[in-house]
Amino acid sequence: MPTTIQGLTMLALYYYPGNASLLPHMMLREIGAEFELRLVDRGQNAQKSAEYLKLNPSGRIPVLVDGDLVLFETAAIALHLADKFPQAGLAPALGTSERAEFYKWMIHLTNTPQAEYRAWFYPHEHVSDEAAAPAVKQASSERLNRMFDVISEQLGDRTWLLGDRFSAADLFLFMLIRWGRGMPRPPRSLPNLNALAERVLARPAVQQAIDAEGLKAPIF
């Protein structure tokens, strides 16, 4: 459980560099909250350890511990942080049409490109014959291309996914653009997605998260 500082419970984020934990990590930096980073060493398969499985039985990263709350699922953690720290402005006000648009993007990003990346990175999980894995990876790449085309069309020439307002959804999209940097047609090849990623990357809090995780260029 996280430590307590001056009577306040400090958040703890279980992370691995560049994994889905990057989204809540960037959010915590944007918020300016006190938090503790706890490395889950995938090189040692620590995400499958008995200790970690008590936190997240699916054995995936991240996990956020907030007092007695142990929360997994990237989008759920992001929504919790946006609600817990409304003063950070990472989501529009509750009950507004802008908040509904924010929910739309957060759910779309987690259900569509984020979920699809599983087949791109781990095609062997989707086949019983290893020889079929390259075909799975290729098909996933094509589906991801179409998904990012749709996002690009929806973004258009706007600054952020919500128009003029920056939100956690832009951090989420930035992470997903980053994940595709090794694809045959990376998301950054779409000019407006590249421009959005550049704007996100220029944010001091994002730079702090990248530096803390030791992520090297090319970032996306």
N, C-alpha and C positions, 0 to 999 in steps of 0.2 A: 504494500500500500504506500501511497505517496507520503512524504514527510509533511510536517506542518510548520509554517513560518508565521510567527507573530499571530497565532490563533487561526490562521487561514490555511486551508488544505491546498497544497500545491499539486497541480495536475501532473500526471506522469504519462508520457507517450511512448509506447513500445514501437520501435521503428527499425527499419533497415534502409540504408542509403538508396534513394531513388525509387523505392517501392511506393505502394499506395499511401503509406504514412507521410509522404511528402506533402499531400494536401493539408491534413491537420497541422503538420509542422509549420507550413507557411502561414496558415491561419493563426496559429499561436503567436508567431512572430509579428503578424499584422496587429493582433490584439494587444500585444505587449504584456501578456499574462506571465506570471511566474510558472515555470513548468520544468520538468525533469525529463530528459531524453534517456530512454533505456534501450540499448541495442539488443536486438534479437538476431543473433549471428546465424544467418542462413548458411554460411559456409560450413557451420557445424550442425546444421539441421536443427537449430535451437527452436524453430517454430513448431517442431513436432515433439519437443520435450514434454514430459509429464507436467512440469511446472507451468509451461506456457499454455498447454492445452486446458489447464484449469481456468485460464483467462479467456481463451478463445478455442472452443472445442473443434473448430474447423481447421485450426493450425495455420491461419493466415494472418498477415500483418496489414493494418495496425490494430492495436488495442489502446484505448484511452482509459485511464483510471482517474476518477474524479470523486474523491472521498469514498463512499461505499458503492458508488456506481462503477461497474466494469463494463465498458461498451466496446463492441466490435462492429464491423461494417463501416467502411470509409465514409459513405454518404451520411450515415446516421451520426457518426462522430462530428462531421462537418456541420450538420444541422444543429446538433446539440451546442456546439461552440458558438454558432451564430446566434442562437437563442440565449445562451448564458451570458454573452457579452454583447448586448445590442448596441452599446455605445461605440463599438468598433465599426459599425455600419457595414458589416459584411453581408447583410441581407436587408431587404426593404421591410417596412413596418408590417406587422401582422394584419391580416384582413384586407390588404390592398391588392389591387390587380397586379402591381409590380411584384408583390410577394408570391402571387400565384405563378407568375412568369419565372421567378426564381426557382420555385419548386419544380416547375416543368423542366428547366435545364438541369437541375441537380439529379432528378430521377432519370432523365434521358441519358445523361452522361454516364451514370452508374449502370443503367440497364442495357445500354446499347454499345458504345465503343469500349468502355471499361470491361464489360463482360466478354466482348468479342476478342479482346487482346489475349484472353486465356488460350484460345486456340492458336493464336499467332506465336506466343511464347512457348506454349507447352502442347504442341500438336500430338505428341505421343500419348497424351491423356485421352485423346478422342478416337483412338484406333485400337484394334486388337492385333493388327499386323503392322509392325514398325515400318514396313516398306511403304505404307500409305501415308505416313506422317508428312512428307513433303507436299503431297497434294492437299492435305488439310491446311497446311500453312499457307499455300498459295491461295486457296479459296478464302481463307480468313483475311488475307491481305486485300483481296478484291472487295470483300464485304466492308472492311474498314475504309477503303477508298470511297465507297459509296456513302458510308456514314459521315465521313468528314466533308464530302461534297455537300450533303444536306446541311450540315452545321455551317459551312461556309456560305451557302445560299441564304440561310436564315440570318446570319450575322450581317451580311451585306457590307455596307460601308460604315456601319456603326463602330464606335470606339470599343464598346463592351457588349457582352451578350444582352444586358439589360438597357442598352442604349448609351446614355451618358454616365450611367452609374456603375462604378466598379463593385463587384461582389465576389463572394466565395466561388461562384460558378466560373468566373474567369480564371481563378487559381486552379480549379478542377480541370478546365479545358487546357490550360497551360501544361499541366502534368501529363495529360493524355497526348498532347502534341509532342511532348518530350519523349514519351514511350515509343512513338512511331519513327524516331529519328533513323532507325536502321532499316526501315521498310523500303521496298523498291521505289515507291512513290511516297515519300514522307509527308505528313500533314503540312509541314512548313512550306511545301512547294505551292500551296494555295496562298496567294499573296496576302489576303486579309487575315488568314490564320497566322501567318508568319508575323504580320504587323502586330496582332494582338499579343502573341507570345513575346515579342520584343518589348512591348509596353509592360507586360507583367514582369519580365526579367529585370526591367529597370527599377522596379520597386525595391527600396532598401530592405524591407522585411524578407522579400524573396531572396535577395542576395545573401542575407544572413543565414537563411535556411540552407541554401545551396552550399555556402562555405562551411557551415557546421556539419553537413553530411559529407563533405569532401568530394562533391560531384565535379567532374572534369568536363571541359569542353570536348566536343560540341554539346551544349546543354540541351538543345533541341534540334 
